[in-house]
Structures are given as structure tokens and as C-alpha cells.
Amino acid sequence: MIERLTDLVEDFAESAERARDELEPVPRVQQIGKIVSVGDAVAHVEGLRNVAADEIIELPGRLMGIASSVREEELGLILLGDAGDLSVGAPARRTGRVVDVPVGEAFLGRVVDALGRPLDGEPPPRVRGRHPIERSAPAIMDRAPVATPLQTGIKSVDSAIPIGRGQRELILGDRQTGKTTIALEAILNQHDTGVVSIYCAIGQRASAVARVVDTLRRHGALERTVVVVASGEDAPGLQFIAPYAATTIAEHFMHRGQDALIVYDDLTRHARAYRELSLLLRRPPGREAFPGDIFFIHARLLERATHLADERGGGSLTALPIIETQAQNVSAYIPTNLISITDGQIYVSPELFRAGMIPAIDIGNSVSRVGGDAQLPAYRAVVGDLKLAYAQFEELEAFSRFGSRLDEDTRQQLERGRRVREVLKQDEHDLVPVIEQIAVLFAATTGLLDQVDVSDIGKAEAVIRRRARDELDGLAKRVAEGARIDDDAREALTNTAKAALESHDLI
């Protein structure tokens, strides 16, 4: 036994010696510079040559920096984390790769940060690929027209400000007016459409993000949603790259031929984070102290949202960026930039919000530049002139406050306008299917609700929706397939609304 052990030890020693003789060390070349200054969100490095823009630089403490200001003698880094442990003279190593993020189906239902690291306490998502966060937008010839509606379940949006898949629709308004709620409604309404959603929180409070995640979970939407978070407590560098990382995750689904919806909440804080970084990197300030390329950083982000041609898979990415205005000033620098980049805007009015109009969408100041081409034909037949008629009603209502004597036609127009306004009100998370929207709006615009008291409009809407849901299943399928409202459909809608109102003694 002892002899056998001795032989095994000798054989092992000979094998180890032979392996050592055969081993040829391979030299590894690394470029190492040193940190010459450190700030709260940036650092400056010297001694690194031929660094590419947006290349990742490895710093002590597993901290990473993005090469942003590349100069011959010095390198300005955007730090992707806390700089508390960095010191002047510390080493900085090139990695040879740009900032990227993992992508894949495993991200669905997860809450991650701007680098794809989990924030929900679960193991990291198992994915196979990583893509750069900065990618070129699809070429013009690779795009297709916006032709399919993206239903939000919000009556005022789907009827007057329709959104199509592949569109970029801006949501803007003062703080605490319901902008995020509108975007969340759009996500929740995709429960049976096959649309994958990405919610990107930029500079938000952790409590606000937790409420959003809880809402998505309670309504069963989290399992088909990716939540990318760069909270207000995170480094400005993470807040800056968050929307680009979220877009890369969304593009994975678009290039697979799927439809995706991304919400940026919000790009005002994104612009402020970039302004802070630019000033710390000693770039010359421009209007409102923003750097000269502030328009470009949002344009290159939102141009990635599109509808791909069939040869490219036919997928789409719909973007709903959110912007916060100050004192209803939509002509400020960042809002005007985003308005000029996007394909329309939904304006949320604080005055309507205070008046109890929920959602507080100002239809007159909102517009969809391409969604009308994707709107279901049934809407155009029922509410084709809703926006114009509602704007005229608001002007007449303002004029009538002067106490002038009104003729009968004007008085009737005012009464109908008040009922339409009540119909457009909607409780939070009360998503309205297409056929129910058509039935209620048809009743309001054709005068079927003129005999109903304004205080009873909510009850009238509920009974019409319930009867439409029970009795108009065939029409609902035809409308979803793109059928127009013909005479038979108008008769069915009229009979349904009248029967519902009469059964509850509302007329």
C-alpha cells in the first residue's frame, strides 16, 4: 500500500514538472494611466493613449468610468458609481470595450439598474448576448410607416390623440399632474396585445419607483415589463446612460419582430444630469447652462424608436418620453427640443387637474402627427370631428361666462360639450376596451346623452359600457379587424345605448 502511494506521488511530481517545463507564459499588455483629479461624478485621467469615445475605463474598487471628454493630454471620465474611494494617483486601466448591457427574454419581470444588474433581490438574469448602449438608429429605407394602433385604454387619447406602434409621443406638463399615470395606463393596457413594455425611471425617488413596480405587479403587467432604474440617489453617470441602456434592451425585442413600448420617466432629469456632468467636465455652457449637444443626446435616443420594414422583421418600438414643465412653460429649452424631435405631444394641464378633469389632458393643445394614420376606422367615423368640436365648446364656455344671452343652438352646443367632457373623464386604472369607447363616445357625440343630467353621465356611461360589452361582441371583433361603422353598426350602437339608458330610467 505504501509503495503504491509512493509511486502515485512520484508520477504526480513528474507530471507537474513536465507541465511546468511545457508552459510558456503569454505576456499581457495593458495601458495603465493615473487619476489626476476626482470630483463627485467625474474624474480626469492622464497617461492613456488612443482611447475610444465611450470606452470603459476600469478604476479601483470595481468602479467603472466612461471616456467622455477625450483629449490628447487628459481624459475626462463619467463615473458609474460612488467616487468616495477614489484618490488622486490611483491607477486607471483601459478595457478596450464600450459601455454595453445584457439583453434577452430573461429581463422580463425584472427590475435592473442601468448596467443590467438586478435590483429586485433575485439572481442576475441569464442571458447570452450583450449589446452596446449607443447604437445607430435604423436607416430610413429600413423603416415602415406607422400603421397599427397602440391602444392606451384612455378615451381622450385613443379618440383624439391616437398613438401608433413605432411612434414617439411626448407627454409633458407640470409636476404632479398625472403624466406617469398616463404612461402606466398605456403599459397596463397591453395585457393581451403581445406588446413588451420597458419602463425607465430616471432620477426618480426610490419610493416613487417602488409604487410603479407595485402597480405593475398588482395588475399582472410586471411579467411582461422590464423596469430599468437610475434613481435620484444614483450617480449622475448612471442616470445619463439609463435611457440608452433601456432602449438597447427594448431593441432586442424589436429586432426579433416583436412590438415594444418604452417609457422614459423623465427626460427633464436626464437633461439635468447631463448638464451637471458637462459642467464638471469643463465643457462650455450654452442656453440655460445646458451644453451645446443637449439636442443631439435626445435626438439620437428617440430616433431609435421606429417601425421596422418587413424585410427587417417588422418589429416596432414606441416611445413615450415624459417631460416636466415649469409653470406651464412649454416654450422652455428642453420641452421645445423634445416637441421638435417627437411625432406629437400629450399636454397635461394643471388647471384641468385642479378642476377635477382626470386625466387632465388638454385636447386642444395636444396633437398626434402620425397616429391618425394608425387609428381604427371606427374611431374616425364616430369622433372624427371631436377635437374641433371640443375646442369650439371650450371657447363658447369661456365666452358664456360674461353673461351674454345665448341662442338655442349655442345653448345646445354647450350642453352637449359638457356631457362630452364628463364622458372623457376616467378613473385611474379604469382601462376602457375599444368597443366600449366607441359605444360611449357615439352616444355622447350623436346627442343620445343630451337628455341625461350632467350629474348622471357617469352612471349612464357605466350602463352603456356594460351593455356594449355583453351585446356587441360581433361588432367588437369587426372593429378590431379594421371594419368601418356602417349604417347597421350605427343602428346597433344607437339601440344598445337607448336600451341601456331606458332600462335605468336615465332618459
Secondary structure, 3 states (H helix, E strand, C coil): CHHHHHHHHHHHHHHHHHHHHHCCCCCCCCCEEEEEEECCCEEEEECCCCCCCCEEEEEHHHEEEEEEEECCCCEEEEECCCCCCCCCCCEEEEEEEECEEEECHHHCCCEEECCCCECCCCCCCCCCEEEECCCCCCCHHHECCCCCECCCCCHHHHHHCCCECCCECEEEECCCCCHHHHHHHHHHCCCCCCCEEEEEEECCCHHHHHHHHHHHHHCCCHHHEEEEEECCCCCHHHHHHHHHHHHHHHHHHHCCCCEEEEEEECHHHHHHHHHHHHHHCCCCCCHHHCCCCHHHHHHHHHCCCCEECHHHCCCEEEEEEEEECCCCCCCCHHHHHHHHHCCEEEEECHHHHHCCCCCCECHHHCEECCHHHHCCHHHHHHHCCHHHHHHHHHHHHHHHCCCCCCCHHHHHHHHHHHHHHHHHCCCCCCCCCHHHHHHHHHHHHCCCCCCCCHHHHHHHHHHHHHHHHHHCHHHHHHHHCCCCCCHHHHHHHHHHHHHHHHHCCCC
